[in-house]
Amino acid sequence: MSIACNELPGLVKNGSFVNVDSCSIICIPNFGRVIMNNQSIFFGGSPMDSLFGVFMAQAILAFVVSRLVYFLLRPLRQPRIVCNILAGVIMGPSVLGRSKTFTDLFFPKNQLLVFNTLAPLGAAFYTFIVAIKMDTSVILRTAKTAWVIGLCSYIVPFAVIQLFCLLIDGEHDEAGPIMDLSSFFLALSFSTTYFPIIAHIMEEYDLMTTELGRVVMTSALLNEFFTHTIATAANIVDNKNFVSSFQSSLITIGPIIVVFIAVGPAIQLIIKRTPEGKPVHEFYTNALMIGGLIMGFVSDYVFGYVLPGPLLLGLIIPDGPPLGSTIVEKYELITMEILLPFFFIKIGLETDVTSVKNLEYFLFTLLFTVICFVAKTVGTMVAASYLNIRVENSFLIGIIMNFRGVFELSLYEYLVANKAMDQGTFTILVIFSILFNGVFCPFINIIYDPQVRLINPNPNTTYLRTLQSTPLGSELHVLISIYNEDNVHGFINLLKAFNPNSVTPISADVIHAIELVGQNTPSLHPYSIYGKRFKNNTSQKIFLAFMNYAKNSNGLVSIHPFSMIAPYKTMDNIICNLAEDRKVPLIVIPFDKKYKNLLSGFNSRLQGNAPCTVGILVQKGLKARANSSFNEFSCSLLLLFIGGEDDREALALALRMSKNPDVTVTLLRVISPKQSGNNMEILEKNLDDLSINEFLERNRKNSWVTYNEIVANSSSEFLDVLRSFEDNYDLVMVGKNPTKTQFQIEMVQWMENQELGVIGDLFASWKDSYYSRNMSILIIQHCRKPNQFVISMYTSVDCNTGPLKSIV
């Protein structure tokens, strides 16, 4: 047994060992100070006397100040990068750092080691994560058109900067320190737009799935590609002899070759050995993160710049599951929320407005940055105009291509560290970056409307496709978006009920919607079950079921499969754009209570922005029958008609379905006491009567169609009617927002799901003890923009005396 000497002072003399029976007594001088930190309160010390204590104080202060700035500026829609840099500026020598007491306490020069180490580490990990999330294959498909923007946004500012440097040649003393850099380096640096920066801002403002987001991300990637290509070529050509040129080529291209030849196949082997649906082993994810650090070390040694290495390794790691998404899920949070803010705060700490002492230098540097901004914006607008993009959207693209972020700030910091740029120029460039991002990021977010097409000069003309305007004797084009295999059989049976025949065939665009995880770039691309197997096996099963149904339809149904990967919160943009491009009159999506919190906002946004009619299928019935073929199908349909444009749209669909000999249709019109007699209500009533009369006239000799009318004065009477439907129908079809009635007003307080409307929500949420489990509900909503257009035409018309009185 060993005992410290201060516990038995009487048994120890002069630090020697004294044997007492079987005990060995060890003398450790100042034992208490060894066990307890010398800076602890028990010894009268301060935690700010240790490196760790100072760093913890720095981290806490940085987190609190940055969050406070973000809280204050978020109502102004400021991006996180601006808030973090401003937090650093506040703590730096420009504001709080002017106090020597504050600087000596929190940021003493001899105790910034940990902080200054974590800052570039955060930038490196950020670059690595963003590169993993990048789906270059999707972007390159857009590059067929966007390459013009990417090229012009680089060539025009490059040429303008070179010309500017040529014009002021010989006047560097008056121009300022920034012109001490070579003209080629300035042109190369200030012409570049970095993809990770643009992708990060597009993600923060939920613009990734918009046409604008896809165009600028593709253009930024091509712009960055041009930069790396020219820089590599210039580095090789700049050498004076063949040997030096060869060595430079080997040093530059060598790491790239090693990564693609050695690391790339190893990554593919990891993915191949990972069972489908299982996570990648933790050893591999940790190894790749360490690999990112190794590539940063190699890059810093070869190029003197740490970021290209992690970017290169991240690019060869496939985005999405199983590998890319696993790495992102494990490390994105700590990188984006903890490590990366250290980098921006460090930039702010190094920004000293008092270092800008020469007004002429300040004005000239500001002039140079403005010229770069204008040149890139003009070059981008010219290219966008060539692609027939609207002028206002061309300007927005030009603005976005000028955004600054991690890469540019790292470059400025590198130049200052190597004495190639003075502190004043660095401060001016950082302040310009803050002001530019701070002004134009909210500007883009406020001005840009994701529902307005980039090249459409008149967006109002896109909202004119409805089921009522689709001729009955023509093909019905439907867009279906589903999330999992549980949705498949219900939608196939719904297509059967839509009456596909030789006169009215069905063309269905089927989208498998997958949530965007572990990648930056949303994607929508046609899918072929006969081509290369998709990495998500669920898509294969879903599309195979639809293709088999189309094959058994003998040409009456054509299926066009699409795979979509996007965040749910912006997925509606892609669907609306596809519906517009494909001229679809009807979009149908599923409703599932299990995903209500996740999809409720998506459903509502799609209903509000879709250029056509939207249907939401609450699937309870319409199940697949065992051993059923294409012709073995029957469906009993109930259409609940109260009135209004949504109900008329549902009636138009029911009219098409009534021609199906395997579908029985019951049209139940619910009549409620009249609320008022204004012009719009009279107009709606006349349109309702006209639609009902047309439906009955077209089905006058159809024995499978039944028409009834009931009167409901209150919610209790209406509920009694609904309870009588139990087990009688396979499908109930209702309009989302029918004409306002007394019983609807009474039932609004019970509504849980806004996207289903009052009646649809009642059907969907009714307890099984009162309502059949096998009755599906299809909620129909007429596209909203035509409604506003029609209202503007008829609000001034007197329906009692004008021509609308004779509409029926």
C-alpha positions in Angstrom: 0.0 0.0 0.0 1.3 3.5 -0.9 0.6 6.6 1.1 1.5 10.2 0.1 3.9 11.8 2.4 1.7 14.7 3.3 -0.8 12.3 4.7 1.7 10.9 7.2 4.2 13.8 7.8 5.6 12.2 10.9 6.8 9.1 9.0 8.7 10.9 6.2 11.9 12.8 6.5 13.6 14.8 3.7 11.6 13.1 1.0 12.8 9.6 1.8 10.9 6.3 2.0 10.2 4.8 5.4 9.0 1.2 5.7 6.4 0.8 8.3 5.4 -2.9 8.4 4.0 -3.7 5.0 3.3 -0.1 4.0 5.5 1.8 1.5 5.2 5.5 2.1 6.1 7.7 -1.0 7.0 11.4 -0.5 5.6 13.7 -3.2 6.4 17.4 -2.5 3.5 19.8 -3.0 1.1 16.9 -3.4 -2.0 19.1 -3.2 -0.9 21.3 -6.0 -0.2 18.3 -8.2 -3.7 16.9 -7.8 -5.4 20.3 -8.0 -4.6 22.8 -10.7 -2.2 25.6 -9.6 -4.8 28.1 -10.9 -7.6 26.7 -8.8 -9.4 28.9 -6.4 -8.0 27.0 -3.4 -4.5 28.2 -4.2 -5.6 31.8 -5.0 -5.2 31.3 -8.7 -7.3 32.3 -11.7 -8.7 30.1 -14.5 -7.5 32.8 -17.0 -3.9 32.0 -16.1 -4.1 28.7 -18.0 -4.3 28.1 -21.7 -7.3 25.8 -21.4 -9.1 28.3 -19.2 -8.5 31.2 -21.6 -9.7 29.1 -24.5 -12.9 28.1 -22.8 -13.6 31.7 -22.0 -12.9 32.6 -25.6 -15.3 29.9 -26.8 -18.1 30.9 -24.5 -17.7 34.6 -25.3 -17.6 33.9 -29.0 -20.7 31.7 -28.9 -22.7 34.2 -26.8 -21.8 37.2 -28.9 -22.3 35.5 -32.2 -25.7 34.1 -31.1 -26.7 37.5 -29.8 -25.8 39.2 -33.1 -27.6 36.5 -35.0 -30.7 37.0 -32.7 -30.7 40.7 -33.4 -30.0 40.6 -37.1 -32.1 37.6 -38.0 -35.3 39.7 -38.4 -33.3 41.5 -41.1 -32.7 38.1 -42.8 -28.9 38.3 -42.3 -26.9 35.1 -43.1 -24.9 33.4 -40.4 -21.6 34.3 -42.0 -22.3 38.0 -41.6 -23.4 37.5 -38.0 -20.3 35.5 -37.1 -17.9 37.9 -38.6 -19.6 40.9 -37.0 -19.3 39.0 -33.7 -15.5 38.8 -34.3 -15.3 42.4 -35.2 -17.2 43.4 -32.0 -14.7 41.3 -29.9 -11.7 42.5 -31.9 -9.6 45.6 -31.9 -12.3 47.6 -33.7 -14.7 47.6 -30.7 -14.2 45.8 -27.4 -10.6 45.0 -28.3 -9.8 48.7 -28.0 -9.8 48.1 -24.3 -6.4 46.7 -23.2 -8.0 45.1 -20.2 -10.5 43.2 -22.3 -7.8 42.0 -24.8 -5.3 41.0 -22.0 -8.1 39.0 -20.3 -9.8 37.2 -23.2 -7.4 37.4 -26.2 -3.8 37.7 -24.9 -1.4 37.2 -27.8 0.5 34.4 -26.0 -2.7 32.3 -25.4 -4.4 32.2 -28.8 -2.8 29.0 -29.9 -5.9 26.7 -29.5 -8.3 29.3 -31.0 -6.1 30.0 -34.0 -5.7 26.2 -34.6 -9.4 25.4 -34.5 -10.3 28.3 -36.9 -8.6 26.8 -40.0 -9.6 23.3 -38.9 -13.2 24.5 -39.0 -12.7 25.9 -42.5 -11.1 22.6 -43.6 -13.9 20.4 -42.2 -16.5 22.8 -43.7 -15.0 22.4 -47.1 -14.8 18.6 -46.7 -18.5 18.3 -45.6 -19.7 20.6 -48.4 -17.7 18.7 -51.0 -19.2 15.4 -49.8 -22.7 16.8 -50.2 -22.0 18.0 -53.7 -23.7 15.9 -56.5 -21.6 16.8 -59.4 -23.5 14.5 -61.8 -26.7 16.4 -61.3 -25.0 19.8 -61.7 -23.3 18.7 -64.9 -26.6 17.8 -66.4 -27.7 21.4 -66.0 -24.3 22.5 -67.3 -25.5 22.0 -70.9 -27.1 25.5 -70.6 -25.5 27.1 -67.6 -21.9 26.7 -68.9 -22.4 30.0 -70.7 -23.0 31.8 -67.4 -20.1 30.0 -65.7 -17.7 31.0 -68.4 -18.8 34.6 -68.8 -18.9 35.2 -65.1 -15.2 34.3 -65.1 -13.9 35.6 -68.4 -15.4 39.1 -68.2 -14.1 40.1 -64.7 -10.8 38.4 -65.5 -10.3 40.5 -68.6 -11.6 43.7 -66.9 -9.2 43.3 -64.0 -6.2 42.7 -66.3 -7.1 45.8 -68.3 -7.5 47.8 -65.1 -4.1 46.7 -63.8 -2.6 47.6 -67.2 -4.1 51.1 -67.1 -2.7 51.9 -63.7 0.7 50.3 -64.3 3.4 52.5 -62.9 1.1 54.2 -60.4 1.2 51.5 -57.7 2.3 54.0 -55.0 -0.9 56.0 -55.5 -3.1 52.9 -56.0 -2.3 51.3 -52.7 -0.9 48.0 -51.4 -3.4 45.8 -53.2 -1.8 46.6 -56.6 1.5 45.3 -55.4 0.0 41.8 -56.1 0.5 40.6 -59.7 -2.3 41.4 -62.1 -2.7 37.7 -63.0 -3.2 36.7 -59.3 -5.7 39.5 -58.8 -7.7 38.5 -61.8 -7.6 34.9 -60.9 -8.6 35.5 -57.3 -11.3 38.1 -57.8 -13.0 36.4 -60.8 -13.7 33.2 -59.0 -17.0 32.1 -57.5 -16.7 29.1 -55.2 -19.4 26.5 -55.3 -19.4 25.7 -51.6 -20.2 29.3 -50.7 -23.1 29.5 -53.1 -24.5 26.2 -52.1 -24.3 27.1 -48.4 -26.2 30.4 -48.9 -28.8 28.7 -51.2 -29.3 26.1 -48.5 -29.6 28.7 -45.7 -32.3 30.6 -47.7 -34.2 27.5 -48.9 -33.4 28.3 -52.6 -31.6 25.0 -53.5 -34.6 23.5 -55.3 -35.5 26.6 -57.2 -34.5 27.2 -60.8 -32.4 30.1 -59.6 -30.6 28.0 -57.1 -29.8 25.2 -59.6 -28.6 27.6 -62.2 -26.3 29.6 -59.9 -24.9 26.4 -58.2 -24.1 24.9 -61.6 -22.5 28.2 -62.8 -20.4 28.5 -59.7 -19.1 25.0 -60.1 -18.1 25.6 -63.7 -16.6 29.0 -62.7 -14.5 27.3 -60.0 -13.5 24.6 -62.5 -12.1 27.2 -64.9 -10.2 28.8 -62.0 -8.4 25.6 -61.0 -7.7 24.7 -64.6 -6.1 28.0 -65.4 -4.2 28.2 -62.1 -2.7 24.7 -62.6 -1.8 25.4 -66.2 -0.2 28.8 -65.2 1.8 27.1 -62.4 3.2 24.6 -64.8 4.0 27.0 -67.6 5.6 29.6 -65.3 8.7 27.4 -64.7 11.7 28.4 -66.8 12.9 24.9 -67.8 11.5 21.5 -68.5 12.7 19.8 -65.3 11.1 22.5 -63.1 7.9 22.4 -65.1 7.8 18.6 -64.8 8.4 18.8 -61.1 5.7 21.4 -60.7 3.3 19.3 -62.7 4.0 16.2 -60.6 3.6 18.1 -57.3 0.3 19.7 -58.5 -1.3 16.8 -60.2 0.2 14.0 -58.1 -2.2 14.3 -55.1 -5.1 14.3 -57.5 -3.9 11.2 -59.3 -3.3 9.4 -56.0 -6.7 10.3 -54.7 -8.6 9.1 -57.8 -6.5 5.9 -58.4 -6.0 4.7 -54.8 -8.6 6.3 -52.6 -11.5 6.3 -55.1 -11.6 2.5 -55.6 -11.2 2.0 -51.8 -14.3 4.1 -51.2 -16.2 2.1 -53.8 -15.1 -1.1 -52.1 -16.4 0.2 -48.7 -19.8 1.0 -50.3 -19.9 -2.4 -52.0 -19.2 -4.2 -48.7 -21.9 -2.3 -46.8 -25.2 -4.3 -46.8 -28.1 -2.4 -48.3 -30.0 -0.5 -45.7 -27.2 -0.8 -43.1 -25.0 2.0 -41.9 -21.3 2.2 -42.9 -18.9 0.9 -40.2 -17.7 3.6 -37.9 -14.1 2.8 -38.6 -14.5 3.8 -42.3 -16.2 7.1 -41.5 -13.6 8.0 -38.9 -10.8 7.0 -41.3 -12.2 9.3 -44.0 -12.4 12.2 -41.6 -8.8 11.6 -40.7 -8.1 11.4 -44.5 -9.6 14.9 -44.8 -7.0 16.1 -42.3 -4.2 14.4 -44.1 -5.3 16.0 -47.4 -5.4 19.3 -45.7 -1.8 18.7 -44.5 -0.7 17.7 -48.0 -2.4 20.7 -49.6 -0.9 23.1 -47.1 2.6 21.6 -47.8 2.2 21.6 -51.6 0.1 24.7 -52.3 0.6 26.6 -49.0 -3.2 26.6 -48.7 -5.2 24.1 -46.7 -8.6 24.0 -48.3 -8.0 22.4 -51.8 -7.0 19.0 -50.2 -10.3 18.4 -48.2 -12.3 19.6 -51.2 -10.6 17.1 -53.5 -11.2 14.2 -51.1 -14.8 15.2 -50.5 -15.5 15.3 -54.2 -14.7 11.6 -54.7 -16.9 10.4 -51.8 -20.4 9.7 -53.3 -23.1 11.9 -51.8 -26.1 10.4 -50.1 -26.4 6.9 -48.6 -24.7 4.9 -47.5 -21.3 6.6 -47.1 -21.8 10.3 -47.8 -24.9 10.8 -45.7 -23.4 8.9 -42.8 -20.4 11.2 -42.7 -22.5 14.2 -42.9 -24.9 13.1 -40.2 -22.0 12.4 -37.8 -19.9 15.5 -38.4 -22.0 18.3 -40.0 -23.5 19.6 -36.7 -20.2 20.1 -34.8 -18.6 21.5 -38.0 -21.2 24.0 -38.9 -22.3 25.1 -35.4 -19.0 25.0 -33.5 -15.8 24.8 -35.6 -16.8 27.0 -38.6 -17.9 29.9 -36.4 -14.4 29.9 -34.9 -13.0 30.7 -38.4 -15.4 33.6 -39.1 -14.9 35.0 -35.6 -11.1 34.8 -36.1 -11.5 36.8 -39.3 -13.5 39.4 -37.4 -10.9 39.5 -34.6 -8.2 40.2 -37.2 -10.2 43.0 -38.7 -9.1 46.4 -37.4 -10.8 49.5 -38.7 -8.1 51.7 -37.1 -5.6 50.1 -39.5 -7.2 52.0 -42.4 -5.4 55.3 -42.2 -4.8 56.3 -45.8 -8.1 57.6 -47.4 -6.7 57.3 -50.9 -5.7 53.7 -50.4 -9.2 53.0 -48.9 -11.0 54.6 -51.9 -8.8 52.9 -54.4 -9.3 49.4 -52.9 -13.0 50.1 -52.7 -13.0 51.1 -56.3 -11.2 48.0 -57.3 -13.7 45.7 -55.5 -16.6 47.6 -57.0 -15.2 47.2 -60.5 -14.8 43.4 -59.9 -18.4 43.3 -58.7 -19.8 45.2 -61.6 -17.7 43.2 -64.2 -18.9 39.9 -62.8 -22.5 41.0 -62.6 -22.5 42.4 -66.2 -20.8 39.3 -67.6 -23.3 37.1 -65.8 -26.3 39.2 -67.0 -25.1 39.1 -70.6 -24.8 35.3 -70.5 -28.1 34.9 -68.8 -29.8 37.2 -71.4 -28.3 35.0 -74.1 -30.2 32.1 -72.5 -33.5 34.1 -72.5 -33.5 34.5 -68.8 -35.6 37.5 -67.6 -33.6 40.7 -66.9 -34.5 40.8 -63.2 -33.5 37.2 -62.7 -30.3 37.7 -64.7 -29.4 40.5 -62.2 -30.1 38.2 -59.3 -27.8 35.6 -60.7 -25.1 38.2 -61.2 -25.5 39.3 -57.6 -25.3 35.8 -56.2 -22.2 35.0 -58.2 -20.4 37.7 -56.3 -21.1 36.3 -52.8 -18.0 35.9 -50.6 -17.3 33.2 -47.9 -14.8 30.9 -46.5 -12.5 30.5 -49.5 -12.1 34.2 -50.1 -11.6 35.1 -46.5 -9.0 32.3 -46.1 -7.2 33.7 -49.1 -7.1 37.2 -47.6 -5.8 35.8 -44.3 -3.2 33.8 -46.1 -1.9 36.9 -47.9 -1.7 38.8 -44.6 0.1 36.0 -42.9 2.7 35.9 -45.7 3.2 39.7 -45.7 1.7 40.0 -49.2 -1.2 42.2 -48.0 -1.2 44.8 -45.3 -3.7 44.9 -42.4 -5.6 47.9 -43.8 -6.3 46.2 -47.2 -7.4 43.1 -45.4 -9.8 45.1 -43.3 -11.3 46.9 -46.3 -11.9 43.6 -48.2 -13.5 42.0 -45.1 -15.7 45.0 -44.5 -16.8 44.9 -48.2 -17.6 41.2 -47.9 -19.7 41.9 -44.8 -21.6 44.7 -46.4 -22.1 43.0 -49.7 -23.4 39.7 -48.2 -25.4 41.7 -45.5 -27.2 43.8 -48.1 -27.7 41.4 -51.0 -28.5 38.1 -49.2 -31.7 39.6 -47.7 -32.3 41.3 -51.1 -32.3 38.0 -52.9 -34.5 36.4 -50.3 -37.1 39.2 -50.5 -37.1 39.9 -54.2 -37.0 36.4 -55.7 -40.2 34.5 -56.1 -39.5 30.7 -56.6 -42.8 30.3 -58.4 -41.9 32.7 -61.2 -40.0 30.9 -64.0 -36.7 32.3 -65.0 -37.5 32.6 -68.7 -41.3 33.1 -68.6 -42.1 36.8 -69.3 -45.7 36.5 -68.1 -46.0 34.1 -65.1 -49.8 34.6 -64.8 -50.3 32.6 -68.0 -48.9 29.5 -66.3 -51.9 29.1 -64.0 -54.6 28.1 -66.5 -54.6 24.2 -66.5 -57.5 22.6 -64.7 -59.6 19.4 -65.0 -62.5 21.5 -66.2 -60.5 22.9 -69.0 -59.2 19.4 -70.1 -61.4 18.0 -72.8 -63.1 14.7 -71.8 -62.1 13.1 -75.1 -58.3 13.7 -74.7 -55.4 12.2 -72.8 -55.3 12.8 -69.0 -51.9 13.8 -67.9 -51.3 13.2 -64.2 -48.3 13.9 -62.0 -48.0 11.6 -59.0 -45.5 12.1 -56.1 -45.1 9.2 -53.6 -42.7 8.6 -50.7 -42.6 4.8 -50.1 -43.9 1.5 -51.2 -47.1 1.7 -49.1 -48.4 4.4 -51.5 -48.0 2.3 -54.7 -51.1 0.1 -54.8 -53.5 2.8 -53.9 -52.3 5.1 -56.7 -52.3 2.3 -59.2 -55.9 1.6 -58.4 -56.7 5.3 -58.6 -55.2 5.4 -62.1 -57.5 2.5 -63.0 -60.5 4.4 -61.7 -59.5 7.4 -63.9 -60.9 5.4 -66.9 -57.9 4.8 -69.2 -59.2 3.7 -72.6 -58.3 4.1 -76.3 -60.0 7.5 -76.5 -58.8 8.9 -73.1 -55.5 7.3 -72.3 -53.5 8.3 -69.2 -50.0 9.6 -69.1 -48.6 9.5 -65.5 -45.4 11.2 -64.4 -44.5 9.2 -61.3 -42.0 10.8 -58.9 -40.3 9.0 -56.0 -39.6 11.8 -53.6 -36.6 11.1 -51.3 -35.6 13.5 -48.6 -32.2 15.2 -49.2 -29.7 13.8 -46.7 -25.9 14.1 -47.0 -25.7 16.2 -50.1 -26.1 19.8 -51.1 -27.6 19.5 -54.6 -31.2 18.6 -55.1 -31.9 16.4 -58.1 -34.8 15.4 -60.4 -34.0 13.1 -63.2 -35.7 10.5 -65.3 -35.4 6.9 -64.1 -34.9 3.7 -66.1 -35.5 0.4 -64.5 -33.6 -1.2 -67.3 -30.5 1.0 -66.9 -27.9 1.1 -64.1 -29.5 0.1 -60.8 -30.3 3.1 -58.7 -28.6 3.2 -55.3 -32.0 3.4 -53.6 -33.6 0.0 -54.0 -37.0 1.3 -53.0 -37.1 3.4 -56.2 -36.5 0.2 -58.2 -39.4 -1.6 -56.5 -41.8 1.4 -56.8 -41.2 2.0 -60.5 -41.2 -1.7 -61.4 -44.7 -1.9 -60.0 -45.9 1.1 -62.0 -44.2 -0.2 -65.2 -45.8 -3.6 -64.8 -49.2 -2.0 -64.5 -48.5 0.1 -67.6 -47.4 -3.0 -69.5 -50.6 -4.9 -68.6 -52.7 -1.9 -69.7 -52.0 -2.7 -73.4 -50.9 0.9 -74.1 -53.7 2.6 -72.3 -51.4 3.9 -69.6 -47.9 5.3 -70.0 -45.6 5.8 -67.0 -42.8 8.3 -66.9 -40.7 7.6 -63.8 -38.6 10.3 -62.1 -36.4 10.2 -59.0 -36.3 13.3 -56.9 -33.9 14.0 -54.0 -34.7 17.3 -52.2 -35.5 18.7 -48.8 -39.2 18.4 -48.0 -39.4 22.1 -47.1 -38.6 23.1 -50.7 -39.6 20.0 -52.7 -42.7 21.8 -53.9 -40.6 24.0 -56.2 -39.3 21.1 -58.2 -42.8 19.5 -58.5 -44.4 22.8 -59.6 -41.7 23.4 -62.2 -42.1 19.9 -63.6 -45.8 20.2 -63.7 -45.4 23.5 -65.6 -42.9 22.0 -68.1 -45.0 18.9 -68.7 -48.3 20.9 -68.9 -50.0 18.7 -66.3 -53.6 19.5 -65.2 -53.6 17.3 -62.1 -51.0 16.6 -59.3 -51.9 13.9 -56.8 -49.9 13.4 -53.6 -50.4 11.0 -50.6 -51.3 11.9 -47.1 -50.0 9.9 -44.2 -50.6 10.7 -40.5 -47.2 9.1 -39.6 -45.4 11.9 -41.6 -47.9 14.7 -40.8 -45.4 17.0 -39.1 -42.9 16.5 -41.9 -45.2 16.8 -44.9 -47.9 19.2 -43.7 -46.0 22.3 -44.8 -45.0 20.7 -48.0 -48.6 19.8 -48.9 -49.8 23.3 -48.1 -47.1 25.0 -50.1 -47.8 22.7 -53.1 -51.5 23.6 -53.0 -50.7 27.3 -52.8 -48.0 27.3 -55.6 -49.0 24.6 -58.0 -49.9 25.7 -61.6 -52.7 23.2 -61.8 -55.2 21.2 -59.7 -53.9 19.4 -56.7 -55.3 16.2 -55.2 -54.4 14.7 -51.8 -55.1 11.0 -51.4 -55.8 9.7 -47.9 -55.3 6.0 -48.5 -57.5 3.6 -46.5 -59.2 1.6 -49.3 -58.2 1.1 -52.9 -56.0 -1.8 -51.7 -54.5 -4.3 -54.2 -56.5 -7.4 -54.7 -54.7 -10.8 -54.7 -54.1 -12.2 -58.2 -55.9 -9.2 -59.8 -55.2 -8.3 -63.4 -55.7 -5.0 -65.2 -59.3 -5.7 -66.0 -60.2 -7.1 -62.6 -61.1 -3.9 -60.9 -64.1 -2.2 -59.3 -64.6 0.9 -57.3 -67.6 2.6 -55.7 -67.2 6.4 -55.7 -69.0 9.0 -53.6 -68.7 12.6 -54.6 -69.8 15.0 -51.9 -70.8 18.3 -53.6 -71.4 21.4 -51.5 -70.4 24.0 -54.1 -67.5 26.2 -55.1 -64.6 25.9 -57.5 -62.9 23.0 -55.7 -66.1 20.9 -55.8 -66.6 21.7 -59.4 -63.1 20.5 -60.1 -63.8 17.3 -58.2 -67.0 17.0 -60.3 -65.0 17.3 -63.5 -62.8 14.4 -62.4 -65.9 12.3 -61.4 -67.4 13.0 -64.8 -64.3 11.3 -66.4 -64.5 8.4 -64.0 -68.2 7.9 -64.6 -67.4 6.6 -68.0 -65.5 3.7 -66.5 -67.8 0.6 -66.5 -66.0 -0.7 -63.4 -66.8 2.5 -61.3 -70.1 3.3 -59.7 -70.6 7.0 -59.0 -72.9 8.5 -56.4 -73.2 12.3 -56.6 -74.5 13.7 -53.3 -75.3 17.4 -53.3 -75.5 19.0 -49.8 -77.7 22.0 -49.7 -77.4 24.5 -46.9 -79.6 27.6 -46.1 -78.4 30.6 -48.0 -76.0 32.9 -46.1 -76.1 36.1 -48.2 -76.8 37.2 -51.8 -73.7 39.1 -52.9 -72.6 38.9 -56.5 -69.9 36.3 -56.0 -72.1 33.9 -54.2 -74.7 34.2 -56.9 -72.0 33.6 -59.5 -70.7 30.5 -57.7 -74.3 29.2 -57.3 -74.9 29.6 -61.0 -71.6 27.9 -61.9 -72.5 25.0 -59.5 -75.9 24.5 -61.1 -74.3 24.6 -64.6 -71.7 21.9 -63.6 -74.3 19.7 -62.0 -76.6 19.9 -65.0 -73.8 19.1 -67.4 -72.8 16.1 -65.3 -76.3 14.7 -65.2 -76.9 15.4 -68.9 -73.8 13.4 -69.9 -74.8 10.5 -67.6 -78.5 10.5 -68.4 -78.4 6.9 -69.6 -75.7 5.7 -67.3 -77.2 3.3 -64.8 -74.0 3.3 -62.7 -74.5 6.9 -61.7 -76.8 8.0 -58.9 -77.7 11.6 -57.9 -79.2 12.6 -54.6 -79.7 15.8 -52.7 -79.9 16.4 -48.9 -80.4 19.5 -46.8 -78.0 20.0 -43.8 -78.8 23.0 -41.5 -76.2 22.2 -38.9 -73.0 20.3 -38.2 -74.9 17.5 -36.4 -77.2 16.9 -39.4 -74.2 16.8 -41.7 -72.4 14.3 -39.4 -75.4 12.1 -39.4 -75.2 12.0 -43.2 -71.5 11.1 -43.2 -72.0 8.3 -40.7 -74.5 6.6 -43.0 -71.7 6.1 -45.6 -69.9 3.4 -43.6 -68.7 0.5 -45.7 -70.6 1.6 -48.7 -67.9 3.2 -50.8 -64.2 2.6 -51.7 -63.4 6.2 -52.4 -64.9 9.5 -51.3 -64.0 12.6 -53.3 -64.5 16.1 -51.8 -63.3 19.7 -52.6 -60.9 21.2 -50.1 -62.7 24.5 -49.7 -66.3 24.3 -50.8 -68.8 27.1 -50.5 -69.0 28.3 -46.9 -72.0 26.9 -45.1 -73.3 27.0 -41.5 -72.2 23.4 -40.7 -68.7 24.1 -42.0 -68.3 27.2 -39.9 -69.3 25.1 -36.8 -66.7 22.4 -37.7 -63.7 24.6 -38.4 -62.6 24.3 -34.7 -62.2 20.6 -35.1 -59.8 20.7 -38.1 -56.4 19.3 -37.5 -54.9 19.2 -41.0 -55.3 22.5 -42.8 -54.3 21.0 -46.2 -57.3 18.7 -46.2 -59.9 21.3 -45.6 -62.8 21.0 -43.1 -64.6 18.1 -44.8 -61.5 16.2 -45.9 -60.0 16.5 -42.5 -63.2 15.1 -40.9 -63.1 12.1 -43.1 -59.4 11.5 -42.6 -59.4 11.8 -38.8 -62.6 10.1 -37.9 -62.2 7.3 -35.4 -62.4 3.8 -36.9 -65.2 2.9 -34.4 -67.4 5.4 -36.2 -66.0 5.2 -39.7 -64.8 2.5 -42.1 -61.1 1.7 -42.3 -61.5 0.8 -46.0 -62.7 4.1 -47.4 -60.1 6.3 -49.1 -60.5 10.1 -49.5 -59.4 12.2 -52.4 -59.3 15.9 -51.6 -59.3 18.1 -54.7 -58.2 21.8 -54.8 -58.6 23.9 -57.9 -55.4 25.9 -58.7 -55.5 29.2 -56.9 -54.3 31.7 -59.5 -57.2 31.4 -62.0 -59.6 32.0 -59.1 -58.0 35.4 -58.4 -58.1 36.2 -62.1 -61.8 35.3 -62.4 -62.7 37.2 -59.3 -61.1 40.4 -60.7 -63.2 40.0 -63.8 -66.6 39.6 -62.1 -66.5 41.5 -58.8 -68.0 44.6 -60.4 -70.8 42.7 -62.2 -74.4 42.7 -60.9 -75.4 39.1 -61.1 -79.1 39.9 -60.5 -79.5 42.1 -63.5 -76.5 41.3 -65.7 -75.9 38.5 -68.2 -74.8 36.1 -65.5 -78.4 35.7 -64.3 -79.1 33.7 -67.4 -76.1 31.4 -67.1 -78.3 28.5 -66.1 
